């Protein structure tokens, strides 16, 4: 997208007079665990306060900072909902389809009348009945999407920490399912757990 089109989209979002929900996901790249999406609605006051606290794309924050911001959001009463797509859904829909499905579900769960949805990425959410703006890097450009990225990442990390207690030999609490060398070695040695994405691990298990 050229700079002028990006400015136009951001101007439209900024000047939109109705209720905006931002949505994003966490967990597209790991070898194991769900992909988790969240949708967030911010009031003007909440947006201003969170931006002052350093709200941005969750990937550019430490785990501690994400947890702090998530707790701040909860204390502020920020309206959010989340949806996970497990490994079976990922196998059935593929990772892109599962991510979009989870984002759509998280938007549908919001207990408020949403009038515009800003989606992180280039793909629209199928079945939405309100206008939507897919936007690359929206998680770093639009505060409600940044907030959704934080919620999704914090919740997914907590899921992976819980899964570590069920499958302690894989190190999920450390790498959160991402393909670190230690994780790849564990898969080669131990095989797949029930929460591994078989297609993602195919090269590791076929040798």
C-alpha positions in Angstrom: 0.0 0.0 0.0 1.4 3.4 -0.9 1.8 6.1 1.6 -1.2 8.2 0.3 -3.6 5.2 0.6 -2.3 4.4 4.1 -2.9 8.0 5.2 -6.4 7.9 3.7 -7.3 4.7 5.6 -5.9 6.1 8.9 -7.8 9.4 8.4 -11.0 7.5 7.8 -10.5 5.5 10.9 -9.5 8.5 13.0 -12.5 10.6 11.8 -15.1 7.8 12.0 -17.8 8.8 14.4 -19.2 5.5 15.5 -18.1 2.6 17.6 -14.8 1.0 16.3 -13.5 -2.5 17.2 -10.0 -3.5 16.5 -9.1 -7.1 16.1 -5.8 -9.0 15.9 -4.4 -12.5 16.5 -1.4 -14.1 18.2 0.2 -17.5 17.3 0.3 -17.8 13.6 3.9 -19.1 13.5 4.3 -21.6 16.4 4.6 -25.4 16.0 2.1 -26.0 18.8 -0.9 -24.5 20.5 -3.8 -22.5 19.4 -4.0 -19.3 17.5 -5.8 -16.7 19.7 -7.7 -13.7 18.5 -9.1 -10.7 20.4 -11.4 -7.8 19.6 -11.3 -4.5 21.6 -13.3 -1.4 21.8 -11.6 1.6 23.4 -13.3 4.8 24.6 -11.4 8.0 23.8 -10.3 8.3 27.4 -9.0 4.7 27.5 -7.2 5.2 24.2 -5.4 8.3 25.5 -4.4 6.7 28.8 -3.1 3.5 27.2 -1.1 5.3 24.5 0.5 7.3 27.3 1.4 4.0 29.0 3.2 2.8 25.9 0.5 0.8 24.0 1.8 -0.5 20.7 2.1 -3.7 18.7 2.5 -6.5 21.3 5.4 -8.0 19.4 7.4 -4.9 20.2 6.9 -5.2 24.0 8.3 -7.5 26.7 6.1 -10.1 28.3 6.1 -8.1 31.5 5.0 -4.9 29.7 2.2 -6.8 28.0 1.0 -8.2 31.3 1.1 -4.7 32.8 -0.9 -3.2 30.0 -3.4 -6.1 30.0 -4.0 -5.6 33.7 -4.4 -1.8 33.2 -7.0 -2.5 30.5 -8.9 -4.8 32.8 -8.8 -2.2 35.6 -10.0 0.5 33.2 -12.9 -1.7 32.1 -11.8 -1.9 28.5 -14.3 -4.0 26.5 -12.7 -7.0 24.9 -13.5 -10.5 23.9 -11.3 -13.4 22.6 -11.5 -16.6 20.7 -9.1 -19.5 20.3 -8.8 -21.8 17.3 -7.2 -25.1 18.4 -4.9 -27.3 16.5 -7.9 -29.2 15.0 -9.4 -26.0 13.6 -6.0 -25.0 12.3 -5.6 -28.3 10.5 -9.1 -28.0 9.0 -9.1 -24.3 8.0 -5.3 -23.7 7.6 -3.6 -21.1 9.8 -4.9 -18.1 7.8 -8.5 -19.4 7.8 -8.3 -20.3 11.5 -6.9 -16.8 12.3 -9.7 -15.0 10.4 -12.3 -17.3 11.9 -11.1 -16.5 15.4 -11.0 -12.8 14.8 -14.6 -12.8 13.4 -15.8 -14.8 16.4 -14.1 -12.4 18.8 -15.8 -9.5 17.1 -19.2 -11.3 17.2 -18.8 -11.8 21.0 -18.5 -8.1 21.8 -21.6 -7.0 23.8 -21.9 -3.7 22.0 -23.0 -2.4 18.7 -19.9 -2.2 16.5 -20.1 0.1 13.5 -16.6 -0.4 12.1 -14.0 -3.2 12.4 -10.3 -2.6 11.8 -8.6 -5.9 11.0 -4.9 -6.4 11.3 -3.7 -7.7 8.0 -4.7 -7.7 4.4 -7.8 -10.0 4.5 -11.4 -9.1 5.3 -13.4 -11.1 7.8 -16.1 -13.2 6.1 -19.6 -12.7 7.2 -19.3 -9.3 9.0 -22.4 -7.2 8.6 -20.7 -3.9 9.3 -17.9 -2.1 7.4 -14.4 -3.2 7.9 -10.9 -1.9 7.1 -8.2 -4.5 6.7 -4.9 -2.8 7.3 -1.3 -4.1 7.4 0.5 -3.2 10.6 -2.7 -2.0 12.1 -1.4 -3.4 15.4 1.2 -0.6 15.4 -1.0 2.1 13.9 -4.5 1.8 15.4 -4.7 1.8 19.2 -7.7 -0.6 19.4 -5.9 -3.1 17.3 -2.7 -2.6 19.4 -4.9 -3.4 22.4 -6.3 -6.5 20.7 -2.8 -7.7 19.9 -1.9 -7.3 23.6 -5.0 -9.2 24.8 -4.5 -12.0 22.3 -0.8 -12.4 23.1 -1.2 -12.4 26.9 -4.0 -14.9 26.7 -2.1 -17.2 24.3 1.0 -17.1 26.5 -1.1 -18.1 29.5 -2.5 -21.0 27.5 0.9 -22.2 26.6 2.1 -21.9 30.2 -0.8 -24.1 31.2 0.0 -26.6 28.4 3.5 -26.8 29.7 2.1 -28.4 32.9 0.4 -31.0 30.8 3.4 -31.7 28.5 6.4 -30.5 30.5 9.1 -32.0 28.3 8.6 -29.7 25.4 9.3 -26.4 27.1 6.1 -24.6 26.1 6.4 -22.1 29.0 9.7 -20.9 27.7 9.1 -20.7 23.9 5.3 -20.6 23.8 5.3 -23.1 21.0 7.5 -21.1 18.6 10.1 -23.1 16.6 13.2 -22.5 18.7 16.0 -24.9 18.3 15.3 -26.5 21.7 11.6 -27.0 20.7 12.6 -28.5 17.3 15.0 -30.9 19.1 12.2 -31.9 21.6 9.9 -32.7 18.7 12.6 -34.8 16.9 13.3 -36.7 20.2 9.8 -37.0 21.6 7.5 -36.9 18.6 4.4 -34.8 18.6 2.1 -34.0 21.6 -1.7 -33.7 21.0 -1.3 -29.9 20.9 1.3 -29.8 18.1 0.3 -28.7 14.6 1.2 -31.8 12.6 1.6 -30.1 9.3 3.9 -27.4 10.8 6.1 -30.2 12.2 6.1 -32.4 9.2 9.7 -31.7 8.2 10.9 -32.4 11.8 9.2 -35.7 12.0 9.7 -37.1 8.5 13.5 -37.5 8.7 
